[in-house]
Amino acid sequence: MHHKLFDCGAFTLSRQLHVLVSDEAHGTVGFQEWLMNFHGQRINIPQGQAYNPEQEYIEWYVREVFQGDYREM
């Protein structure tokens, strides 16, 4: 579910690796539990350095895929 939501631009990561949900994301069943409960939360850092998200890719994603603006914290 989260992979699809990410691909649709419903959320992104901040520079500090916090989940930021788009103000254009909405839903009914499961929206709070599957997406909004993670808004503002820091992701778990992968054990292997090679799996850490690269800042340049996060910036590309925000420019090219992320929809709308960040929600208020």
Order of alpha helices (4+ residues) and beta strands (2+ residues): alpha-beta-beta-alpha-alpha
